Amino acid sequence: MMGEPVEGRRWDIEKEAACFNCHKGATQLIEIGDSAATVTCTNCMAVRHYTIHRIDLPEKKGEFEDKSFRYAHDIWNFGYMDNCLNCGNCVENEVNVDERRIRTFCPGCYFTRLYEFNMFSEPRSRR
């Protein structure tokens, strides 16, 4: 049973990876909030915006990778240590990021948030 998710919490994550836009290795700033998430490249300052699509508490862990989709970029899979927004336990939450979606997953209670790509923005000086 899903409890009352904690609102107003944001995860700020830094990930070294190749940018979806400039393709250079740089620190990617990943902000995951209640209703939206962003990925900002510190090299080109391009921002990918994602909006919440679904919050779920499945019976078992589902697969993140969509075998029918042809990925142009690597999927970022990593852990983020923080309190689960559902059960409140401090665990290493799984985070998955690809060009279409971001997923967070608590291995303790299976609380899952799925964000879908919404838009891309690039600073004017870089256009």
Rosetta blueprint (number, residue, H / E / L):
1 M L
2 M L
3 G L
4 E L
5 P L
6 V L
7 E L
8 G L
9 R L
10 R L
11 W E
12 D E
13 I E
14 E E
15 K E
16 E E
17 A E
18 A E
19 C L
20 F L
21 N L
22 C L
23 H L
24 K L
25 G E
26 A E
27 T E
28 Q E
29 L E
30 I E
31 E E
32 I E
33 G L
34 D L
35 S L
36 A E
37 A E
38 T E
39 V E
40 T E
41 C E
42 T L
43 N L
44 C L
45 M L
46 A L
47 V E
48 R E
49 H E
50 Y E
51 T E
52 I E
53 H E
54 R E
55 I E
56 D E
57 L L
58 P L
59 E L
60 K L
61 K L
62 G L
63 E L
64 F L
65 E L
66 D L
67 K L
68 S L
69 F L
70 R L
71 Y L
72 A L
73 H L
74 D L
75 I L
76 W E
77 N E
78 F E
79 G E
80 Y E
81 M E
82 D E
83 N E
84 C L
85 L L
86 N L
87 C L
88 G L
89 N L
90 C E
91 V E
92 E E
93 N E
94 E E
95 V E
96 N E
97 V E
98 D L
99 E L
100 R L
101 R E
102 I E
103 R E
104 T E
105 F E
106 C L
107 P L
108 G L
109 C L
110 Y L
111 F L
112 T E
113 R E
114 L E
115 Y E
116 E E
117 F E
118 N E
119 M E
120 F E
121 S E
122 E L
123 P L
124 R H
125 S H
126 R H
127 R L
